[in-house]
Amino acid sequence: MELIQIVGIVFALFALSRVILQLKRRNININEGLFWIFVWSFIILLLIYPEFFGYIAEILGVGRGVDAIIYISIVVLFYLIYRIYAKIDKLERQITYLVREIAIRDRYEPKRRD
């Protein structure tokens, strides 16, 4: 086993432990936790069995395993960016709604100066 594989496995195990800790503390929901557990477990498996990259490359029709990893990573990153965009958009709408509600309430109920 190469040094880079060992370092990668140690890092992935650390990241996996963080995800499990976040789940226990209920800082992330079960769907997000399962997604990240899958991602880090998959990374660990790929680091343990690097020849699997070649099989993935053949299935995807690309030349090398590294190319397959890059293509898959780009797709996953675009998906995650979309999810972040959707969450930010939802938060912006919620903030706008709350600001409007506070503005309407304060218009009819002026602040008292004590």
Phi and psi in degrees as a GROMACS rama.xvg file:
@    title "Ramachandran Plot"
@    xaxis  label "Phi"
@    yaxis  label "Psi"
@TYPE xy
-76.7441  158.274  GLU-2
-60.1472  -40.5697  LEU-3
-63.0054  -34.0142  ILE-4
-67.3761  -42.8146  GLN-5
-63.6246  -45.8058  ILE-6
-61.8715  -43.6863  VAL-7
-62.349  -42.4833  GLY-8
-65.5943  -43.5073  ILE-9
-60.8355  -44.7417  VAL-10
-63.4047  -44.2517  PHE-11
-64.2966  -38.5621  ALA-12
-65.1397  -39.4761  LEU-13
-61.6976  -47.167  PHE-14
-62.327  -40.1988  ALA-15
-62.8167  -40.5592  LEU-16
-64.495  -36.1561  SER-17
-65.2428  -40.8913  ARG-18
-62.9167  -45.4429  VAL-19
-63.3837  -40.781  ILE-20
-62.289  -43.0134  LEU-21
-62.5034  -37.8115  GLN-22
-64.4379  -44.3615  LEU-23
-62.4505  -38.1598  LYS-24
-79.9506  -6.03007  ARG-25
62.2022  34.033  ARG-26
-83.6153  -19.3062  ASN-27
-130.591  154.106  ILE-28
-81.8572  169.692  ASN-29
-63.4225  -36.7357  ILE-30
-64.3023  -45.713  ASN-31
-64.273  -40.9007  GLU-32
-62.425  -44.5731  GLY-33
-64.8067  -38.9073  LEU-34
-58.9311  -50.0936  PHE-35
-70.6947  -32.6908  TRP-36
-62.7578  -42.683  ILE-37
-61.4306  -47.0313  PHE-38
-59.8274  -51.3892  VAL-39
-69.5525  -35.1893  TRP-40
-65.765  -40.7782  SER-41
-62.625  -41.5197  PHE-42
-63.2088  -41.9546  ILE-43
-61.3815  -45.8048  ILE-44
-60.6892  -41.8847  LEU-45
-67.1092  -32.0953  LEU-46
-73.4828  -33.1908  LEU-47
-74.6582  -39.6323  ILE-48
-118.025  74.6122  TYR-49
-65.0168  -21.3528  PRO-50
-66.3921  -17.2518  GLU-51
-63.3272  -27.8088  PHE-52
-56.7991  -38.4511  PHE-53
-63.7048  -40.6162  GLY-54
-65.4178  -41.2553  TYR-55
-63.2413  -40.8988  ILE-56
-62.0418  -42.2222  ALA-57
-62.8989  -43.1575  GLU-58
-62.2179  -42.2122  ILE-59
-80.5161  -13.1166  LEU-60
79.1524  28.6433  GLY-61
-109.042  164.754  VAL-62
-70.983  -46.2031  GLY-63
-126.156  159.023  ARG-64
-63.1522  -36.1975  GLY-65
-63.504  -39.3656  VAL-66
-61.5229  -41.9409  ASP-67
-60.8541  -42.9274  ALA-68
-61.8708  -43.0227  ILE-69
-63.6104  -45.3108  ILE-70
-63.3921  -45.0711  TYR-71
-63.9363  -41.5635  ILE-72
-61.6828  -41.6654  SER-73
-63.2012  -43.3437  ILE-74
-62.645  -45.1782  VAL-75
-63.6332  -41.7801  VAL-76
-63.8016  -41.0491  LEU-77
-61.6501  -40.1587  PHE-78
-62.8674  -45.2736  TYR-79
-65.3252  -38.1051  LEU-80
-62.5683  -41.6159  ILE-81
-60.4398  -44.7454  TYR-82
-60.8515  -42.8484  ARG-83
-64.1375  -42.4019  ILE-84
-59.3346  -45.6791  TYR-85
-63.1674  -40.6299  ALA-86
-67.2392  -41.9445  LYS-87
-63.5578  -42.1755  ILE-88
-60.7918  -43.3586  ASP-89
-64.1  -42.6446  LYS-90
-63.4835  -39.9177  LEU-91
-62.3667  -41.697  GLU-92
-64.975  -39.5642  ARG-93
-66.0368  -41.0895  GLN-94
-63.6296  -43.595  ILE-95
-59.8641  -44.1599  THR-96
-61.0082  -46.193  TYR-97
-64.8421  -40.9878  LEU-98
-63.2748  -41.8256  VAL-99
-62.894  -44.1757  ARG-100
-62.5631  -42.1662  GLU-101
-65.9976  -40.8947  ILE-102
-63.8005  -41.7227  ALA-103
-66.2965  -43.8738  ILE-104
-63.2822  -43.4744  ARG-105
-69.8887  -24.7567  ASP-106
-68.0178  -38.5613  ARG-107
-94.0623  -16.8914  TYR-108
-126.154  84.3658  GLU-109
-60.9763  151.457  PRO-110
-68.4482  139.372  LYS-111
-86.6426  143.059  ARG-112
-109.512  101.311  ARG-113
